[in-house]
Amino acid sequence: MRRTWVHGTIGLAMAGVLTMGAMGPASAAPAQTSAVAEQLRSTMERLRFQEVLDTAPPSSALARTLVTVDKEATAAGQRSRLLAAAADAKPIVQQPQIDATVIELDSGGKPARSGTVLMSPQYKDGVVVPVDENLRTDAVRWRQWDDAGWYANNARGTVDIVPGRENAEYDFMSPYPASVLKLAVNFGVLRMVDQGKIRLTDTYDYNPTTISSLCGGATSRTVESYINDSLTWSSNGAACALVKLMHDHDYIGTLNQTFQDLGLETIQLKNTNPVNGGRWGNPVTMNSLDTAKLLVLVNGSAGTVWTAPNGDPVKPRAVLSETSRNVFKAKLGQQGFNDMLSSANRCSGTYPARGIPHAVGAPWLQADGTVNVNGSNFGADVRPCNTAAEVSFLHKTGWVNNSASDAGIVKFRGKGGRHYIITVFSNLGTQYVDADRPPLPGGVYPYSYTEKFAKLGAIIDAYEKESTPE
């Protein structure tokens, strides 16, 4: 069934349709649900994420070694240990934690409809979160991720991210965002560029007074080079340099307040270390809805996209300059690790399942059509899939053992067609594998997640393709 892009209604006979074409004050309309929200929820339910296997179940000695202060510092070591443990994997002990949002955009890039779904041991079939016309909800008590608490406390968090939500309808512990936090970091740095505090061409001497295994040692490069590496191949060292750069300018508090002022209240870059830019732990928070809204701002559109909690209109062109938005999008479009909602680096057609059908960026393509990202070889000739690619996918992935995340902007490569933002956060990181996961040949970069995420990406994209005339 096809829908037309009309502000005010969608061509479906459904109750509770949400449209966002005309933005009013925060309390102008009650929160409602939408067709894409139910599509997202039913897809997540059908994919049966609870059937994954756990390579480090809570009773194992390995499980006790995986929690670190800098959660991504030991990622490579974790990966090898978890792969070695895969033969003894056990069924996951409870329903996984998943937070997903889709925001459909109109031809001008403004939000038209949205859907946010939460899944957890408390909401095993998934629940649609009511979101108002300002892409905001007060129906959820958002809790900070707690590694041990997901097991010990039945996935109930104890630290509130947003104050004053004690009586909210839903209670949800937000998964750690992993390297998707680099979206927040680079947003802050590009805001500093726009405000004249720094320039992209400036050379920044990163001289940490304390060396961390996450960040590495001293470097000296341009700001744009750090941005490029943190976004395109997820360099932790580059991102640490950018975090320290913001600390040097006393800008982290300003950035966190900016997120609050824009109505992105769960995005908070808290507790990072000012001397080296590290200490990426659970106090760093992002949920799928606010991350999708952040990408609305990065994507850009004319006029107001929503009204902030303080009543101010939020206009993408006032938040980031066109130059900064173009830099941001160009880097996301050259993503090297296309593993979660996408499986573009594989182009196998078997395992993992095909995800969002986009092309791999040119920097990573070898002469034989395979993908190699800084020495990580993906082993498959992707040229047939690149030729057949239907959309662009400007995105950032993230993973640690108990975190899997992907957030990006999808746009049809031709005239018109589908244009939407999709963000997913989950605890199903590299610790969890599919029961039928085939062995990989030596030297090939292992698939990072359950292929159920790639299936989710493909199903949602097919839905948007069918729903949106091209």
C-alpha positions in Angstrom: 0.0 0.0 0.0 1.4 3.3 -1.0 1.3 6.6 1.0 1.6 10.1 -0.3 3.8 12.7 1.3 1.2 15.1 2.6 1.5 17.2 5.7 -1.4 16.5 8.0 -2.5 13.1 6.8 -1.1 9.8 5.5 -3.0 7.8 3.0 -3.7 4.9 5.4 -6.9 4.2 7.3 -5.2 4.0 10.7 -6.0 5.6 14.0 -3.4 7.8 15.7 -1.4 8.9 12.7 1.3 11.4 13.6 2.4 14.1 11.3 4.9 16.9 11.9 4.5 19.3 9.0 3.6 22.3 11.1 5.5 22.6 14.3 3.7 24.2 17.2 4.6 24.7 20.9 5.7 21.6 22.9 2.2 21.1 24.4 0.2 21.7 21.2 -0.9 18.2 20.5 -1.1 14.9 22.4 1.5 12.2 21.6 0.3 9.7 19.1 1.5 6.6 17.2 2.1 6.0 13.5 2.2 3.4 10.8 6.0 3.3 10.7 6.0 2.8 14.5 3.8 -0.3 14.3 5.9 -1.6 11.3 9.0 -1.2 13.4 7.5 -2.9 16.4 6.1 -5.9 14.5 9.4 -6.4 12.6 11.4 -6.4 15.8 8.9 -8.9 17.3 9.1 -11.2 14.3 12.9 -11.3 14.2 13.0 -13.0 17.6 16.2 -11.4 19.0 15.8 -13.6 22.0 17.1 -16.6 20.0 20.7 -15.3 19.9 23.5 -17.2 21.8 25.6 -15.7 24.6 29.4 -16.4 24.3 29.9 -15.0 27.9 26.9 -16.0 30.0 26.7 -14.5 33.4 27.9 -17.7 35.1 31.2 -17.8 33.1 34.6 -16.5 34.2 34.8 -14.6 30.8 31.8 -12.5 31.7 33.6 -11.0 34.7 36.5 -9.8 32.6 34.6 -7.7 30.0 33.5 -4.7 32.1 36.0 -1.8 31.9 35.9 1.9 32.7 36.9 2.8 29.1 34.3 0.5 27.5 35.9 0.4 24.1 39.5 0.2 25.2 39.7 -3.6 25.0 37.4 -4.1 22.1 39.9 -5.9 19.9 40.9 -8.2 22.7 37.3 -8.8 23.6 36.5 -9.7 20.0 39.1 -12.5 19.9 38.2 -13.9 23.2 34.5 -14.0 22.4 35.1 -15.6 19.0 37.1 -18.3 20.8 34.2 -18.8 23.2 31.6 -19.1 20.5 31.7 -22.9 20.5 30.4 -23.0 24.1 27.8 -20.2 23.7 24.6 -20.6 25.6 21.1 -19.2 25.0 20.7 -15.6 26.2 19.2 -15.5 29.7 16.5 -12.9 28.9 14.8 -10.8 26.3 17.5 -8.4 24.8 17.4 -4.7 25.3 16.7 -2.8 22.0 15.8 0.9 21.4 15.0 1.8 17.8 13.6 4.9 15.9 12.7 5.7 12.4 12.0 9.2 11.3 10.5 9.6 7.8 11.5 12.9 6.1 9.6 14.9 3.5 11.1 16.1 0.3 12.6 19.1 2.1 14.2 17.0 4.8 11.7 17.9 7.6 10.3 15.1 9.8 7.0 13.9 8.5 6.3 10.8 10.7 8.2 8.8 13.3 8.2 5.6 15.3 10.2 4.7 18.4 10.0 1.2 19.9 11.5 -0.3 23.1 12.1 -4.0 23.7 13.4 -5.4 27.0 12.6 -8.1 29.5 9.7 -5.9 30.7 8.5 -5.3 27.1 9.1 -8.6 25.4 6.9 -7.9 22.4 8.1 -4.4 22.0 6.2 -1.2 22.9 5.6 1.8 20.7 6.6 5.0 22.6 4.1 7.9 22.2 6.0 10.8 20.6 4.5 14.3 20.1 4.8 16.6 17.2 8.0 18.0 18.5 9.6 14.5 18.4 9.6 14.4 22.2 8.2 12.0 24.8 7.8 12.1 28.6 6.4 8.6 28.7 9.7 6.9 29.4 11.9 7.0 32.5 15.3 6.7 30.8 17.9 4.9 32.9 21.7 4.8 32.5 23.1 1.5 31.3 24.5 -0.8 34.0 26.5 -3.8 32.8 26.0 -6.0 35.8 22.5 -4.7 36.4 21.1 -6.1 33.1 21.6 -9.5 34.6 21.3 -8.9 38.3 18.4 -6.4 38.3 16.4 -7.8 35.4 17.5 -5.0 33.1 16.2 -2.3 35.4 18.6 0.7 35.7 19.1 2.7 38.9 20.5 6.0 37.6 18.1 8.4 35.9 19.3 10.1 32.7 16.4 12.6 32.6 15.2 13.9 36.0 11.5 14.0 37.0 10.3 10.9 35.2 9.6 8.8 38.2 5.9 8.4 37.2 6.5 7.7 33.5 4.5 4.9 31.9 7.6 3.0 30.8 10.9 2.4 32.5 13.9 1.6 30.2 17.6 1.2 30.7 19.3 2.8 27.6 22.0 0.6 26.0 25.5 2.2 26.0 25.9 3.9 22.6 29.4 2.7 21.9 31.1 4.5 19.0 27.9 6.2 18.0 28.9 8.6 20.7 31.3 10.0 18.1 28.3 11.7 16.5 27.9 13.8 19.6 31.6 14.5 19.8 31.9 15.7 16.2 28.7 17.7 16.5 30.3 19.6 19.3 33.6 20.2 17.5 31.7 21.4 14.4 29.7 23.8 16.6 33.0 25.2 17.8 34.1 25.7 14.2 30.9 27.5 13.4 31.4 29.7 16.5 35.0 30.7 15.4 36.7 29.0 18.3 38.7 26.7 16.1 39.1 26.0 12.3 39.1 22.7 10.4 42.6 23.5 9.1 44.0 24.2 12.6 46.7 21.7 13.7 45.8 20.3 17.1 48.7 18.9 19.3 47.1 16.1 21.3 49.4 15.7 24.3 47.6 13.6 27.0 49.2 13.9 30.4 47.9 10.4 31.2 48.1 7.7 28.6 45.0 5.4 28.3 44.7 2.2 26.3 41.6 3.7 24.6 43.3 6.8 23.4 46.9 6.1 22.8 49.8 8.6 22.8 50.5 12.0 21.5 49.5 13.1 17.9 49.6 16.3 15.9 47.1 16.6 13.1 44.5 18.9 11.7 41.0 19.1 13.3 39.5 17.8 10.0 41.8 14.8 10.0 40.7 13.9 13.5 37.0 14.3 12.4 37.6 12.2 9.3 39.2 9.3 11.2 36.8 9.3 14.1 33.8 9.0 11.8 35.0 7.0 8.7 36.9 4.2 10.5 35.9 4.9 14.1 39.4 5.8 15.4 39.2 6.0 19.2 42.5 7.9 19.3 41.1 10.6 17.0 37.9 10.9 19.0 39.8 11.1 22.2 41.8 14.0 20.7 38.5 15.8 19.8 37.1 15.3 23.3 40.3 16.7 24.8 40.1 19.6 22.4 36.7 20.4 23.7 37.9 20.1 27.3 40.8 22.4 26.5 38.2 25.0 25.5 36.0 24.3 28.5 33.3 23.3 26.0 32.0 20.0 27.2 29.5 21.6 29.7 28.4 24.0 26.9 27.8 21.0 24.6 25.8 19.1 27.1 23.6 22.2 27.7 23.2 22.6 24.0 21.8 19.1 23.7 19.3 20.0 26.5 18.3 23.3 24.8 17.7 21.6 21.5 15.4 19.0 23.0 18.0 16.1 22.8 17.8 15.6 26.5 19.3 12.0 26.7 22.5 12.9 24.8 25.1 13.7 27.4 28.9 13.4 27.1 29.5 13.1 30.8 32.4 12.0 32.9 35.0 12.0 30.1 38.6 12.6 31.1 39.9 16.1 30.4 43.6 15.1 30.4 43.3 12.6 27.6 39.7 12.6 26.3 39.0 9.1 27.4 37.0 7.4 30.1 34.0 6.5 27.9 31.7 4.8 30.3 28.1 4.4 31.1 27.5 8.1 32.0 27.9 8.8 28.3 24.3 8.4 27.1 22.2 8.6 23.9 18.9 7.1 23.0 17.6 6.3 19.6 15.0 9.1 19.4 17.4 11.9 20.3 20.1 10.5 18.1 17.7 10.4 15.2 16.8 14.0 15.9 20.5 14.9 16.0 20.7 13.4 12.5 17.7 15.5 11.4 19.8 18.5 12.3 22.9 17.2 10.5 20.9 16.3 7.4 19.4 19.8 7.3 16.3 21.5 6.0 14.8 25.0 5.8 12.8 26.4 8.6 11.7 24.9 11.9 11.8 21.2 12.5 10.5 21.2 16.1 10.0 23.4 19.1 12.5 23.1 21.9 11.3 22.5 25.5 11.9 26.2 26.3 9.7 27.2 23.4 12.4 28.2 20.9 12.1 27.1 17.3 14.8 24.6 16.3 16.2 25.3 12.8 18.9 23.1 11.4 20.5 26.0 9.5 20.9 27.9 12.8 22.3 24.8 14.6 25.1 23.9 12.1 26.3 25.9 9.1 25.9 24.4 5.7 29.6 23.9 5.5 29.7 22.0 8.7 26.7 19.9 7.8 28.3 19.0 4.5 31.6 18.0 6.2 29.6 15.9 8.7 27.6 14.1 6.0 30.6 13.6 3.7 32.4 11.7 6.4 29.4 9.6 7.4 29.0 8.7 3.7 32.5 7.2 3.7 31.8 4.9 6.6 34.2 1.9 6.5 32.5 -0.5 9.0 29.2 -1.3 7.3 28.1 -4.0 9.7 24.8 -3.7 11.5 21.8 -2.4 9.8 23.9 -2.7 6.7 26.1 -5.6 5.5 27.4 -3.9 2.4 31.0 -4.9 3.1 30.0 -8.6 2.7 27.8 -8.7 -0.4 27.3 -12.4 0.2 23.6 -12.9 -0.2 23.9 -15.7 2.3 25.3 -14.9 5.8 25.0 -12.2 7.0 21.7 -11.3 5.5 21.5 -8.3 3.2 20.9 -5.1 5.1 20.1 -1.6 3.8 21.1 -1.7 0.1 23.8 1.0 -0.1 27.3 1.1 -1.7 30.6 0.9 0.1 32.7 4.1 0.0 35.5 4.3 -2.4 38.4 4.8 0.2 38.0 1.2 1.3 37.7 -0.6 -2.1 40.6 -2.7 -3.3 41.5 -3.4 -6.9 39.7 -6.8 -6.7 36.5 -5.3 -5.3 37.1 -6.4 -1.7 36.8 -4.1 1.2 39.8 -3.4 3.5 39.5 -0.9 6.4 42.9 -0.1 7.8 44.0 -3.7 7.6 40.6 -5.3 8.3 39.8 -7.5 5.3 36.2 -8.3 4.6 36.9 -10.8 1.9 34.1 -10.3 -0.5 33.9 -8.6 -3.9 31.3 -5.9 -3.3 31.2 -4.5 -6.9 28.0 -6.2 -7.8 26.2 -4.8 -4.7 27.7 -1.4 -5.3 26.3 -1.3 -8.8 22.9 -2.4 -7.6 22.8 -0.1 -4.6 19.5 1.8 -4.3 20.3 4.3 -1.5 23.0 6.2 0.2 23.5 5.4 3.9 25.4 8.1 5.9 25.9 6.3 9.2 28.0 5.5 12.2 28.2 2.1 13.8 29.4 1.1 17.3 30.2 -2.0 19.2 31.6 -3.5 22.4 30.8 -6.8 23.9 27.4 -5.8 25.2 26.6 -2.9 22.9 25.5 -2.7 19.3 24.5 0.5 17.6 24.0 2.1 14.2 22.6 5.5 13.3 22.2 7.0 9.9 20.5 8.9 7.1 19.0 6.8 4.2 18.2 8.5 0.9 17.2 7.1 -2.5 19.9 7.7 -5.0 17.5 8.8 -7.7 15.0 11.6 -7.9 12.4 11.5 -5.1 11.9 8.3 -3.3 12.5 7.3 0.3 14.3 9.5 2.7 14.5 8.6 6.4 16.6 8.3 9.4 17.1 5.0 11.3 18.8 4.5 14.7 19.1 1.3 16.7 20.8 0.8 20.1 21.0 -2.6 21.8 23.0 -4.7 24.3 23.5 -7.4 21.6 27.2 -6.6 20.9 29.9 -8.9 19.9 29.2 -11.1 22.9 26.1 -12.5 21.2 26.1 -14.6 18.0 23.6 -16.4 15.8 23.1 -20.1 16.4 23.6 -20.8 12.6 26.6 -18.5 12.2 28.9 -20.1 9.7 32.7 -20.3 10.2 34.7 -17.6 8.5 37.9 -18.2 6.4 41.1 -17.1 8.1 42.0 -13.5 7.7 38.5 -12.3 7.2 37.1 -9.7 9.6 34.4 -11.4 11.7 30.8 -10.2 11.5 30.3 -8.0 14.6 26.6 -8.7 15.4 23.6 -11.0 15.0 22.4 -10.8 11.4 18.9 -10.0 12.8 20.0 -6.3 12.7 20.8 -6.5 9.0 17.4 -8.1 8.5 15.8 -5.3 10.4 17.5 -2.7 8.2 16.4 -4.5 5.0 12.8 -4.9 6.1 12.4 -1.3 7.2 14.1 -0.1 3.9 11.7 -2.3 1.9 8.8 -0.9 3.8 10.0 2.7 3.1 10.5 1.8 -0.6 7.0 0.5 -0.9 5.5 3.3 1.0 7.2 6.1 -0.9 6.7 6.8 -4.6 9.9 7.1 -6.6 
